[in-house]
Amino acid sequence: SNFATCDLLNEVKVVDHDKKVSHDRFRQSLKKPKANVLDMDHIYLTYSQYLWAFTFVGPFSYLLWKKGVLFLRLRVFLNKIGLLKMMPVDYEALVGTLVLEQSQAIHYFARTPKKSELGNIAGFFFADFP
């Protein structure tokens, strides 16, 4: 097989998932029956609902966006002139946080042992990957 020489897979292929309590929630959600058809139709609004959202939600969303962009540009300017220093970033921890806080967490299989030669690596396996 193509994966016979993969060191990561050799380290994580024998994992006792029964001891892991944190994955029970994901296993239960995977046992639910799948929907035959996704209902992604439009949400129809009355004219008064549309007018209310157009009057109150839209402009304030735009103002929040402008405020956020203004603060970001101010931070870039202050960094450029030296009044504000950028904090150091641990990119490995940032990527791990971003991956685990999104939908990929349900594909988490296992990770390498704590004192592995490969380091601290998580395995994500997709059953129906095209």
C-alpha positions, 0 to 999 in steps of 0.5 A: 500500500502507499501508506506502508512507509509512512512513519506517522501512520505507523505510530498512530495506527494502533490506538485504543479509542475506547479509553478516550472519553472525549470522542464519545460526543463525536461518535454519537453524532456520527451515528445519526442518520444522514438526511436524504436531501440538504434543505438549502433553500432561501429564507423568505422574508416579508417586506417589513422584515426586509425593511427592518434588517435593511434599516437597522442591521445593515448600517450597523454591520457596516459601521462595525466592519469599518471600525475593525478595519480602522483599528487594524490600519492604526495598528499597522501604522503604529507598528511601522513607526515603532510605537507598537511592537508585534508579539512573537507568534508560535505558528505551530500552536496557531495552526493547531488551534485553528484546525482543532477549532473548526470542523476538522476536529471530527476527523481527528484520529490520534497523535504521536506519542509524547516522546516520538522522534517525529514530534507532536503530530496529530493524524486526521483521517477522512473516510470519504475523501474524493 
